[in-house]
Amino acid sequence: MTAKKIFNAAPTKTTTKKSLPPKVSVKKVINKKEDAGLPLSVVIRRRIEAQKARFHANDNIAAFIKPGELDALVDEVSEKMQAVLESLVIDTRNDHNTRNTSRRVAKMYVQEVFNGRYVDQPTLTKFPNVSRLNELMIIGPITVRSACSHHLCPIMGRIWIGVLPSKESALIGLSKYSRLTEWVMCRPQIQEEAVVELADILERKIKPIGVAVVMEADHFCMQWRGVKDRDSKMINSVMRGSFLKDSNLRREFLALIDRK
């Protein structure tokens, strides 16, 4: 009698279990409901915070952005930029010059001047150092455009990169130095941190004996506002490995770059 009850109970449990949706699907539905109605920027921010990652102005957050979301982010920024224009008491309805300014600015920030925050690092095709080169290489000047994270004013300048490869170092194509530099610079930041990040990436990717980065730039936060000094520039350098230890190599690099 007991055995018969157990036998009858088993099919009932199996039927009930089959009728339930898989746990993963339930979780997806819950997540969609939680995100429904929220601005996309809030959804992305929650993803970042869930991973306890940093998202400062000069950080890259491409890992937290899904395909197609950048267009939606442009829409959101455009709406908020319109509110900024209205708070500045600009009649965008009747002023034909500013009628679509909010969207133009949104596209400029997301797709161009701050694009280094939202897209993955460019692929750096590496080549073996077949000839076992270990001579000084200098790339530059590379024209750079960035923005000061304090006032979002332009930073316009040039960068020179010095590389002393080892016989075991990887080599990358010449254009990749420019692409990598642009990716780092297309974010709101300060110049002192930008050159350090660029040097860090080059060290990791190439593994040279030494790497050097020199940047010279005009800062519109000082030329366009504030003291309005048109002639001041900022020049800073990062020296790593042999460039830091070998004063002759450092002098050779600095003598060869033309900053005129």
Sequence and secondary structure as in RCSB ss.txt:
>XXXX:A:sequence
MTAKKIFNAAPTKTTTKKSLPPKVSVKKVINKKEDAGLPLSVVIRRRIEAQKARFHANDNIAAFIKPGELDALVD
EVSEKMQAVLESLVIDTRNDHNTRNTSRRVAKMYVQEVFNGRYVDQPTLTKFPNVSRLNELMIIGPITVRSACSH
HLCPIMGRIWIGVLPSKESALIGLSKYSRLTEWVMCRPQIQEEAVVELADILERKIKPIGVAVVMEADHFCMQWR
GVKDRDSKMINSVMRGSFLKDSNLRREFLALIDRK
>XXXX:A:secstr
 HHHHHHHHHHHHHHHHHHS  HHHHHHHHHHHHHTTS HHHHHHHHHHHTT    TT   GGG  TTHHHHHHH
HHHHHHHHHHHHTT  TTT TTSTTHHHHHHHHIIIIITGGGTS      EEE TT   S EEEEEEEEEEEETT
T  EEEEEEEEEEE  TT EEE HHHHHHHHHHHHSSEE HHHHHHHHHHHHHHHH  SEEEEEEEEEEHHHHTS
TT  SS  EEEEEEEEHHHH HHHHHHHHHHS   
